[in-house]
């Protein structure tokens, strides 16, 4: 899963890794060193505070004395998963807009957008009764409030709205709980690493009261359960010991179980570091008891564990099979008691048949029920050919056509149940959910297949699926046939940024869909004919309700959400030629 790590973001990642190789690896990757020092894999498990303290203060770190302060901080952030110095912070306590209402449990049910897809079918379509936003009101949307996210560069956690609150996580690892109407802050919580997935919320009812809890994961493979009203940590578990494992897709909550997808950064780290023993990570899904965090089952995308395959041209061990990261939120099929996931490419040739595929698992046991591969032989390690020596490279690099988005479960008028999945190739697939994933139709939405065209996925109502494209524009596809109903190109005439593309997830309500762009523009389109209904440029400075300096930027991953007559979206993205940002925006037609 490459996610368009190019341009400035790739240059920064490459710089961090090469700084580590140049100044640190002589000791930390020396297997014959007489000193009891941690190797690279152990460093990746440490907190950023521990790493930075060692780099900045320890007298024996003479090799890193030539690093600038910025270089020390960036290498620390790369190894530690977030910026150093945040572990003891409580942003909310220092903000002037603390909510004045008492922190009491909120009783009763209200409109919500819960988790990644608004429902466990991952439709990303909000029903009218919960949206409370009519299509004729869309052109009247106005900014109601803006909330600045301190020290953030990427607002890559999608907002969740429930019990009258907004919950959002950012790259600093901080989770915020805000009032949905005013943007006042209830509390903040500091996770161990950055949080780039949507948050799920559940109600736990006992004899005395109703209690609400939230769930999320971080990019060091930790899963958290917090009290939604107070922010108190209830439990935390690590669901994968691989040092490069991360939780990118939102965990899916269903019937007192939390289903957690696992991906990794091993793919591009191996491509940039000739001393890395590639590759040992296998994507997986872990089922946890939602009340206790206890693991119920764990199913790997690749069933065979990795074994040593020899050595690369640099004399470093080669391992496999590996890959198949699960980058997106799992989809639940309650009728068939089945969980569906989409998978990434293979890291080592040959690519297993469960990579670039859709998999069906039994909800109770995690047993694989069926899998179907949409792209064969896709083994792709970024940067291999560009690297002198290319020691970790497979003989032929695959096209990187894996799945970065969740499959959408939909029932057609004739009763046929299909899984609709957008692939990075720009192809949309429909698979029969009841016939072991048999292909119903496929539709190529671009003139030629190209990596990253459909990245974080679309939305679907009862008749149509909608997808944003990295090449720019939004397309609508008929669910029954796969025919393209309309295509609206990206209008960049009002954009303040020079970057383009619409890889962020699409969001729908009856009559309209919403798409965020790399150019900072938030756009709404008519579901009937693709006509643009509204736009708003987020790429500028904002006056915020919490007095934190904030600017918007690119929107490339999470989509906007609509609840109770309001639209919420984060602005800021740091992949490729995108523009950072640190603001959460709330819109209303009133």
C-alpha positions in Angstrom: 0.0 0.0 0.0 1.9 3.1 -1.3 -0.7 5.8 -0.7 1.2 8.2 -3.0 4.2 8.7 -0.7 5.9 11.0 -3.2 7.2 14.5 -3.4 8.0 16.4 -0.2 6.5 13.7 2.2 8.5 11.0 0.6 11.7 13.1 0.6 11.2 13.7 4.4 10.7 10.0 5.1 13.7 9.1 3.0 15.8 11.8 4.8 14.7 10.4 8.2 15.7 6.8 7.3 19.0 7.8 5.7 19.9 10.0 8.6 19.3 6.9 10.8 21.4 4.8 8.5 24.2 7.3 8.3 24.4 8.3 12.0 22.8 5.5 14.0 23.0 2.1 12.1 26.7 1.7 12.6 26.0 0.8 16.2 22.3 -0.1 16.3 22.5 -2.5 13.3 25.8 -4.0 14.3 25.1 -7.6 15.3 28.6 -8.0 16.6 28.6 -4.9 18.8 30.0 -5.7 22.3 27.7 -3.0 23.8 24.1 -3.8 25.0 22.4 -1.3 22.8 18.9 -1.7 21.2 18.7 -2.6 17.5 16.5 -0.8 15.0 13.5 -3.0 15.7 13.8 -2.3 19.4 14.0 1.4 18.8 10.8 1.4 16.8 9.0 0.0 20.0 10.2 2.9 22.2 8.4 6.1 23.0 9.6 9.3 21.2 10.5 10.8 24.6 13.0 8.0 25.3 14.5 8.2 21.8 14.8 11.9 21.8 16.4 12.0 25.3 19.0 9.5 24.2 19.8 11.4 21.0 19.9 14.8 22.5 21.4 14.3 25.9 23.4 11.0 26.0 27.2 11.7 25.8 28.0 8.5 23.9 25.9 9.5 20.9 28.8 11.2 19.2 27.6 10.0 15.7 24.5 12.1 15.9 26.1 15.3 17.2 26.3 16.5 13.6 22.5 16.4 13.3 20.6 19.6 13.5 17.8 20.0 16.1 15.2 19.6 13.3 16.8 16.4 12.1 16.9 15.0 15.6 13.2 15.7 16.1 12.2 14.3 12.7 14.1 11.1 13.2 12.6 10.8 16.7 9.1 11.3 15.2 9.8 8.7 12.6 10.9 6.0 15.1 8.5 7.0 17.9 5.3 7.5 15.9 4.6 11.0 17.0 6.4 14.2 18.2 8.3 14.0 21.5 7.3 16.0 24.5 3.5 15.4 24.3 3.1 12.4 26.7 2.2 14.5 29.8 0.2 17.2 28.0 -3.5 17.8 28.4 -4.4 20.2 25.7 -8.0 20.7 26.8 -7.0 22.0 30.2 -5.0 24.9 28.6 -7.8 25.9 26.2 -10.0 28.9 26.9 -13.2 27.3 25.5 -13.6 24.6 28.1 -17.3 23.4 28.1 -19.1 24.7 31.1 -21.7 21.9 31.3 -21.1 19.2 33.9 -19.5 15.9 32.7 -22.6 13.8 33.2 -23.6 10.7 31.1 -25.8 11.7 28.2 -29.0 9.7 28.2 -31.0 8.6 25.3 -30.1 8.1 21.6 -29.4 10.9 19.1 -28.3 11.1 15.6 -24.7 9.9 15.0 -22.0 9.1 12.5 -20.3 6.1 14.2 -17.0 4.8 13.0 -15.7 4.9 9.4 -18.7 4.1 7.3 -21.7 5.4 9.3 -22.9 1.8 9.4 -21.2 -1.6 9.6 -21.8 -2.1 5.9 -19.4 0.8 5.3 -21.8 2.5 3.0 -20.6 6.0 4.0 -24.2 7.1 3.3 -26.1 9.0 6.0 -29.9 8.4 6.2 -32.1 11.5 5.9 -33.4 11.1 9.5 -29.8 11.3 10.9 -28.4 13.8 8.4 -31.2 16.4 8.9 -29.7 18.2 5.9 -31.8 18.5 2.7 -30.1 18.7 -0.7 -31.6 22.1 -1.2 -29.9 23.3 1.9 -26.4 22.3 0.7 -25.7 25.5 -1.2 -26.5 27.4 2.0 -23.8 25.7 4.2 -21.7 28.3 6.1 -18.8 27.8 8.5 -20.2 27.7 12.0 -16.9 27.1 14.0 -13.3 26.1 13.5 -11.2 24.2 16.1 -7.4 24.5 16.0 -5.4 21.2 16.7 -2.2 22.1 18.4 1.1 20.9 16.8 -0.8 18.8 14.2 0.1 18.6 10.6 -2.3 15.9 9.4 -5.9 15.7 10.5 -6.0 12.1 9.3 -8.5 10.8 11.9 -12.1 11.1 10.6 -14.5 12.8 13.0 -17.1 10.7 14.8 -20.2 12.4 16.2 -22.5 10.9 18.8 -24.2 11.9 22.1 -23.9 15.5 21.0 -20.1 15.4 20.8 -17.4 15.3 18.2 -14.5 12.9 18.7 -11.4 13.2 16.6 -7.7 12.0 16.6 -4.7 13.5 14.9 -1.1 12.8 14.0 0.1 14.0 17.4 -1.7 11.1 19.0 -4.2 13.4 20.8 -7.9 12.6 20.9 -10.3 15.5 21.4 -13.9 15.5 22.7 -15.8 18.6 21.6 -19.4 19.9 21.8 -20.9 19.4 18.3 -22.9 22.6 18.4 -20.3 25.1 19.8 -16.9 23.4 19.5 -16.1 23.9 23.2 -13.7 21.2 24.5 -14.7 18.6 27.1 -11.4 16.7 27.3 -8.3 15.5 25.5 -6.4 12.3 25.7 -2.8 11.5 24.7 -2.2 8.2 22.9 1.2 6.6 22.5 1.4 7.4 18.8 -0.5 9.1 16.0 -4.2 8.3 15.5 -5.3 8.1 11.9 -8.6 6.2 12.1 -12.2 7.0 12.9 -13.4 6.4 16.4 -16.3 4.0 17.3 -18.6 4.6 20.2 -20.8 2.2 22.2 -23.3 2.4 25.0 -23.0 0.0 27.9 -26.1 -0.1 30.0 -26.1 -1.4 33.6 -28.8 -1.3 36.3 -27.9 2.3 37.3 -27.1 4.3 34.2 -26.0 4.3 30.6 -22.3 4.6 30.0 -20.7 5.4 26.7 -17.2 4.3 25.6 -15.1 4.9 22.6 -12.6 2.8 20.7 -9.7 3.6 18.4 -6.2 2.4 17.4 -2.8 4.1 16.9 0.1 3.7 14.5 2.0 1.6 17.0 -0.7 -1.1 16.9 -2.3 -0.2 20.3 -6.1 -0.3 20.8 -7.7 2.0 23.3 -11.1 2.1 25.2 -12.0 5.3 26.9 -14.9 6.6 28.8 -16.6 8.8 26.2 -17.9 11.3 28.8 -14.7 11.8 30.9 -11.8 10.6 28.6 -10.7 8.2 31.3 -8.7 5.2 29.9 -10.5 1.9 30.6 -8.1 -0.4 28.8 -5.3 -0.5 26.3 -3.9 -3.6 24.5 -1.2 -4.1 21.8 -2.6 -6.3 19.1 0.6 -6.9 17.1 4.2 -7.1 18.2 5.8 -6.4 14.8 7.6 -3.0 15.2 6.3 -1.7 12.0 2.7 -2.8 12.5 0.0 0.0 12.6 -3.7 0.5 12.8 -4.8 2.6 9.8 -8.3 1.4 9.2 -10.9 2.1 11.8 -11.8 -0.8 14.2 -15.4 -2.0 13.6 -17.6 -2.5 16.6 -20.4 -5.1 16.4 -22.2 -7.1 19.1 -19.8 -6.5 21.9 -16.8 -7.3 19.7 -14.2 -5.0 18.2 -12.7 -6.1 14.9 -9.3 -4.4 14.4 -7.4 -4.3 11.0 -3.6 -4.4 10.9 -1.4 -2.8 8.3 2.3 -1.8 8.3 5.0 0.6 7.1 7.4 -2.3 6.3 6.8 -2.0 2.6 8.4 1.4 2.1 10.9 1.1 5.0 12.4 -2.0 3.3 12.6 0.0 0.0 14.6 2.8 1.6 16.8 0.9 4.0 19.3 -1.6 2.5 20.1 -3.0 5.9 16.5 -4.0 6.7 15.7 -7.7 6.7 12.7 -7.7 4.4 10.0 -8.8 5.0 8.2 -10.4 8.0 4.9 -8.5 8.5 1.6 -10.2 7.7 -1.7 -8.3 7.6 -4.4 -9.5 10.0 -7.7 -8.9 11.7 -8.0 -9.2 15.5 -11.3 -9.7 17.3 -11.3 -8.3 20.8 -13.9 -8.4 23.6 -15.2 -4.9 23.6 -15.6 -4.8 27.4 -12.2 -6.1 28.4 -9.9 -5.9 25.4 -9.2 -9.6 25.6 -8.3 -11.2 22.3 -10.9 -13.7 21.0 -9.2 -14.6 17.7 -6.6 -13.3 15.2 -6.6 -14.3 11.6 -3.6 -13.5 9.3 -4.2 -12.6 5.6 -1.2 -14.9 4.8 -1.6 -18.1 6.7 2.0 -19.3 6.5 4.5 -17.6 8.8 7.6 -16.0 7.2 10.8 -17.9 7.0 14.3 -17.1 5.9 14.7 -17.1 2.1 18.4 -16.3 1.8 20.2 -13.0 1.7 20.0 -9.9 -0.5 22.9 -8.3 -2.4 24.0 -6.5 0.8 24.2 -9.7 2.8 21.1 -8.9 4.8 18.6 -11.7 5.4 15.5 -12.0 3.2 12.2 -13.3 4.6 8.8 -14.2 3.3 5.9 -14.6 2.7 4.8 -11.1 3.8 2.4 -8.4 3.0 -1.4 -8.3 2.7 -1.9 -5.3 5.0 -5.5 -4.5 5.9 -5.6 -0.8 5.5 -9.4 -0.2 5.8 -12.2 -0.8 8.2 -13.8 -4.3 8.2 -17.3 -4.7 6.8 -19.9 -6.7 8.7 -22.5 -9.0 7.2 -24.9 -9.8 10.1 -27.2 -11.9 7.8 -24.3 -14.3 6.9 -22.5 -13.8 10.2 -19.5 -12.8 8.2 -16.7 -10.2 8.2 -15.3 -8.9 4.9 -11.9 -7.2 4.5 -9.9 -5.9 1.6 -6.1 -6.5 1.5 -2.9 -4.9 0.3 -0.2 -6.2 -2.0 2.6 -8.7 -1.3 6.0 -7.6 0.0 7.9 -10.6 -1.3 7.5 -12.6 -4.5 5.5 -14.6 -5.2 2.5 -12.6 -3.9 0.1 -14.9 -2.0 -3.4 -15.4 -3.4 -4.9 -13.6 -0.5 -3.2 -10.3 -1.3 -4.9 -7.6 -3.5 -8.1 -9.5 -2.5 -11.4 -9.6 -0.7 -11.6 -12.1 2.2 -14.6 -13.4 4.1 -14.1 -14.5 7.7 -16.5 -16.1 10.2 -17.4 -13.5 12.9 -17.2 -16.0 15.8 -14.0 -17.8 14.9 -12.1 -15.8 12.3 -12.0 -18.8 10.0 -11.4 -18.0 6.4 -14.6 -18.7 4.5 -13.5 -17.6 1.0 -11.1 -15.2 -0.7 -10.9 -13.9 -4.2 -7.9 -12.1 -5.7 -8.4 -9.2 -8.1 -4.8 -8.6 -9.0 -2.2 -11.4 -9.2 1.6 -11.2 -8.6 1.5 -7.7 -7.1 4.8 -7.6 -5.0 5.9 -4.0 -4.7 8.5 -2.5 -2.4 8.8 1.3 -2.9 12.1 2.8 -3.8 13.9 -0.4 -4.6 14.9 0.4 -8.2 15.9 3.9 -7.2 18.2 2.6 -4.5 21.8 1.9 -5.4 22.1 -1.9 -5.2 18.4 -2.5 -4.7 19.1 -5.4 -2.4 15.6 -5.9 -1.2 13.9 -5.7 -4.6 11.9 -8.6 -6.1 12.9 -9.4 -9.7 9.8 -7.6 -11.0 7.9 -5.0 -9.1 4.1 -5.3 -9.1 1.7 -2.4 -10.0 0.7 -1.5 -6.4 -3.0 -2.1 -7.2 -4.0 -3.1 -3.7 -7.1 -2.1 -1.8 -7.0 0.9 0.5 -10.7 1.2 1.0 -13.4 -0.9 2.7 -15.8 -3.0 0.7 -19.4 -1.7 0.7 -22.1 -4.3 1.2 -25.3 -3.5 -0.7 -28.5 -5.4 -1.6 -29.9 -5.0 -5.2 -33.6 -4.9 -6.0 -33.5 -8.5 -7.1 -32.1 -9.6 -3.8 -28.5 -10.0 -5.0 -26.1 -8.9 -2.3 -22.8 -7.4 -3.6 -19.6 -6.2 -2.2 -18.5 -3.0 -4.1 -14.8 -2.3 -3.8 -12.7 0.5 -5.4 -9.1 -0.5 -6.2 -6.1 1.7 -6.6 -5.9 0.7 -10.2 -9.1 2.8 -10.8 -11.2 -0.3 -11.2 -14.4 -0.8 -9.2 -15.3 -4.4 -8.6 -18.7 -6.0 -7.5 -18.5 -9.4 -5.9 -21.3 -11.7 -5.0 -21.4 -11.9 -1.2 -23.4 -15.1 -1.2 -21.4 -17.0 -3.9 -17.9 -16.9 -2.5 -17.1 -13.6 -4.0 -17.9 -14.4 -7.6 -17.4 -11.4 -9.8 -20.7 -9.7 -10.8 -19.1 -6.8 -12.8 -16.1 -4.6 -12.9 -15.7 -1.1 -14.2 -12.6 0.9 -15.1 -13.1 4.5 -14.3 -10.0 6.0 -16.0 -8.6 5.6 -19.5 -5.6 3.6 -18.2 -5.0 1.9 -14.9 -2.8 3.9 -12.6 -1.7 3.4 -8.9 -3.7 5.3 -6.3 -6.6 6.4 -8.5 -9.1 5.1 -5.9 -7.5 5.1 -2.5 -9.8 5.7 0.5 -13.0 4.7 -1.2 -16.5 5.7 -2.1 -20.0 5.9 -0.8 -23.2 4.1 -2.0 -26.9 4.6 -1.7 -29.4 1.9 -2.8 -28.8 2.5 -6.6 -25.4 4.1 -7.1 -21.8 4.0 -5.9 -19.7 7.2 -6.0 -15.9 7.4 -6.2 -13.3 10.2 -6.1 -10.3 9.8 -8.3 -6.6 10.8 -7.8 -6.6 12.0 -11.4 -9.3 14.5 -10.4 -13.1 14.3 -10.4 -15.9 12.1 -9.1 -17.7 9.3 -10.9 -21.0 7.5 -10.3 -21.5 3.8 -11.0 -24.8 1.9 -11.3 -24.9 -0.9 -8.7 -26.9 -3.3 -10.9 -24.6 -3.2 -14.0 -21.5 -1.2 -13.2 -22.2 1.3 -15.9 -20.8 4.7 -15.4 -23.8 7.1 -14.9 -21.9 10.3 -14.8 -18.5 11.8 -14.3 -17.7 15.3 -13.1 -14.1 16.5 -13.5 -12.4 18.5 -10.8 -13.0 22.2 -11.1 -9.8 23.9 -9.9 -10.7 27.4 -10.9 -11.2 28.6 -7.3 -8.4 26.5 -5.7 -5.8 28.3 -3.6 -3.4 25.2 -3.8 -1.7 23.8 -6.8 -2.1 20.2 -6.0 -5.0 18.2 -7.4 -6.9 14.9 -6.9 -9.7 13.5 -4.9 -8.5 10.5 -3.0 -10.4 11.3 0.3 -13.3 9.1 1.1 -16.7 10.2 -0.4 -19.7 10.9 1.8 -23.3 10.8 0.8 -26.7 11.9 2.0 -30.0 11.7 0.0 -29.5 13.8 -3.1 -25.9 14.9 -2.6 -22.3 13.6 -2.1 -19.3 15.4 -0.6 -15.7 15.1 -1.6 -12.5 16.7 -0.1 -9.6 17.5 -2.5 -5.8 17.7 -2.3 -6.3 21.3 -3.4 -8.1 22.1 -0.1 -11.5 22.4 -1.7 -14.6 20.7 -0.1 -17.2 20.1 -2.8 -20.8 18.8 -3.0 -22.4 17.2 -6.0 -25.9 16.2 -7.0 -26.3 12.5 -7.0 -28.7 12.8 -9.9 -26.3 14.2 -12.6 -23.0 15.1 -10.9 -23.7 18.9 -11.0 -21.6 20.8 -8.4 -23.9 22.2 -5.7 -21.4 23.9 -3.4 -17.7 24.4 -2.6 -15.6 25.8 0.2 -11.8 26.5 0.1 -10.3 25.2 3.4 -6.7 26.1 2.6 -6.3 29.3 4.6 -6.0 30.6 8.2 -8.9 30.4 10.5 -10.0 32.2 13.7 -10.6 29.3 16.0 -13.0 28.8 19.0 -10.1 27.6 21.1 -7.6 30.4 20.2 -5.1 27.9 18.6 -3.5 29.2 15.4 -4.8 27.0 12.6 -4.7 26.7 8.8 -6.4 24.3 6.5 -4.6 22.3 3.8 -5.2 19.3 1.6 -7.8 16.6 2.2 -6.6 13.3 1.0 -7.8 10.5 3.3 -10.8 10.8 5.7 -14.1 12.2 4.4 -16.5 14.7 5.8 -19.4 13.5 8.0 -23.0 14.8 8.2 -25.0 14.6 11.4 -28.0 16.5 12.8 -27.9 19.2 10.1 -24.2 19.8 10.4 -21.1 18.9 8.3 -17.7 18.2 10.0 -14.4 17.8 8.2 -10.7 18.0 9.1 -8.3 19.8 6.8 -4.6 18.9 6.6 -2.7 16.1 4.9 1.0 15.3 4.5 1.3 12.6 1.9 2.8 13.4 -1.5 2.7 16.9 -2.8 -0.1 17.7 -0.3 -0.4 20.6 2.1 -0.3 20.2 5.9 -3.1 21.6 8.1 -4.4 21.5 11.6 -8.1 22.5 11.7 -11.4 20.9 12.3 -14.3 22.7 10.6 -18.1 22.6 11.3 -20.7 23.8 8.8 -24.4 24.4 9.1 -27.0 26.0 6.8 -28.5 27.9 9.7 
